[in-house]
């Protein structure tokens, strides 16, 4: 994160993580595993990983964060939204020639552009339904409020809350 967002962003993220905010992959693992652009990156970019700082955003878990985006469970509609952005990036690169002619720098820049667009979209609050669902439910005596990525139900006790 320090490389892509700067030392202040890293320090701020460390504070939020220590407060228990879950990590969110801007480009989810399920998308990385199947999208041609990301598969190309895994093959051609030395050390490419979805866990790199530019692809990570820490988000609230949802307790008393009314009106803010939260991370809780899987998010198929958000993944579809991401796939559409990656399809556009693939098309822009394809207009320059076949994948075998793409430089690692061009691939990296295309992915960074998508990651930055996703980060800005989430942080600005401009995601709309059906990608998000406004929720307010009581769980275990605590009120869970916020806007959840994707139209999905709260996970059952014991399920993972990672991407």
C-alpha positions in Angstrom: 0.0 0.0 0.0 2.8 2.4 0.8 4.2 2.1 -2.7 0.9 2.9 -4.4 -0.9 5.1 -1.9 1.9 6.6 0.2 3.1 6.2 3.8 0.2 8.2 5.3 -2.3 5.8 3.6 -0.4 2.8 5.0 -0.4 4.3 8.5 -4.1 5.1 8.3 -4.9 1.6 7.1 -2.9 0.0 9.9 -5.0 2.0 12.4 -8.2 0.9 10.8 -7.1 -2.8 10.6 -6.1 -2.7 14.2 -9.7 -1.5 14.9 -11.0 -4.7 13.3 -11.9 -3.5 9.8 -11.9 -6.4 7.3 -9.9 -6.3 4.1 -11.6 -6.1 0.8 -10.0 -7.1 -2.5 -11.0 -4.4 -5.0 -10.7 -7.1 -7.7 -12.0 -10.3 -5.9 -10.1 -13.6 -6.0 -12.9 -15.3 -7.9 -12.6 -12.7 -10.6 -8.8 -12.9 -10.7 -8.9 -16.7 -11.2 -11.1 -16.5 -14.3 -10.6 -13.1 -16.0 -8.3 -13.2 -19.0 -6.6 -9.9 -18.1 -5.7 -11.0 -14.6 -4.7 -14.5 -15.8 -2.4 -12.8 -18.2 -1.0 -10.7 -15.4 -0.3 -13.8 -13.3 1.6 -15.3 -16.2 3.5 -12.2 -17.3 4.0 -9.9 -14.4 6.8 -10.9 -12.0 5.4 -11.2 -8.5 1.8 -10.2 -9.4 -0.6 -11.0 -6.5 -4.1 -10.0 -5.7 -2.9 -9.2 -2.2 -0.9 -6.2 -3.3 -1.6 -2.9 -1.7 -3.2 -1.4 -4.8 -5.9 -4.1 -4.7 -6.7 -3.9 -1.0 -9.2 -1.6 0.7 -10.0 -1.9 4.4 -13.8 -1.5 5.0 -15.9 -1.4 8.1 -17.5 -4.6 9.4 -20.9 -2.9 9.6 -21.4 -2.2 13.2 -22.9 1.2 13.6 -21.6 2.7 10.4 -24.9 3.9 9.0 -24.7 5.0 5.4 -21.1 3.7 4.8 -20.1 0.8 2.6 -19.3 -2.4 4.6 -17.8 -5.7 3.8 -19.6 -8.9 4.8 -19.3 -12.1 2.9 -19.3 -12.7 -0.9 -20.6 -10.2 -3.4 -21.6 -11.6 -6.8 -23.1 -8.4 -8.2 -20.0 -6.4 -7.2 -17.9 -9.1 -8.9 -20.0 -8.7 -12.1 -19.4 -4.9 -11.9 -15.6 -5.5 -11.6 -15.6 -8.0 -14.5 -17.3 -5.3 -16.7 -14.5 -2.9 -15.8 -11.8 -5.5 -16.6 -13.5 -6.3 -19.9 -13.2 -2.7 -20.9 -9.5 -2.7 -19.9 -9.0 -5.9 -22.0 -10.7 -4.3 -24.9 -8.6 -1.2 -24.7 -5.4 -3.3 -24.6 -6.7 -5.5 -27.5 -7.1 -2.4 -29.6 -3.3 -2.0 -29.4 -2.6 -5.6 -30.7 -2.7 -9.2 -29.5 -1.9 -10.1 -25.9 1.5 -11.5 -26.9 2.5 -8.0 -27.9 1.5 -6.3 -24.6 4.3 -5.1 -22.4 4.3 -6.0 -18.7 4.1 -2.2 -18.1 0.9 -1.9 -20.3 -0.7 -4.8 -18.4 0.2 -3.3 -15.0 -1.1 0.1 -16.0 -4.4 -1.3 -17.2 -4.9 -3.2 -13.9 -3.9 -0.3 -11.8 -6.4 1.9 -13.6 -9.2 -0.5 -12.9 -8.1 -0.8 -9.2 -8.0 3.0 -8.8 -11.4 3.4 -10.5 -12.9 0.7 -8.1 -11.3 2.4 -5.1 -12.6 5.8 -6.1 -16.1 4.4 -6.8 -16.3 2.7 -3.4 -14.8 5.6 -1.4 -17.0 8.2 -3.1 -20.1 6.3 -2.3 -21.3 6.2 -5.9 -22.1 2.5 -6.1 -25.9 2.1 -6.4 -28.3 -0.8 -6.3 -28.2 -3.6 -7.4 -24.5 -3.6 -6.6 -25.1 -2.5 -3.0 -28.0 -3.2 -0.6 -28.9 -0.8 2.1 -29.3 -2.8 5.3 -30.2 -2.4 9.0 -30.5 -5.6 11.0 -29.9 -6.6 14.6 -27.4 -9.3 15.2 -26.5 -10.6 18.6 -27.6 -7.4 20.4 -25.6 -5.2 18.0 -27.2 -3.1 15.2 -25.6 -3.7 11.8 -26.1 -0.8 9.5 -24.7 0.4 6.3 -24.6 -0.3 2.6 -23.4 -3.8 1.8 -21.6 -4.7 -1.4 -23.9 -6.8 -3.6 -27.4 -8.1 -2.9 -26.9 -10.8 -0.5 -28.0 -11.9 3.0 -25.9 -11.7 6.1 -23.7 -14.7 6.5 -24.5 -17.4 9.1 -22.4 -17.7 12.3 -19.0 -19.1 11.6 -18.8 -18.2 7.9 -15.8 -16.4 6.6 -16.0 -12.6 6.0 -13.2 -12.4 3.5 -13.2 -11.9 -0.2 
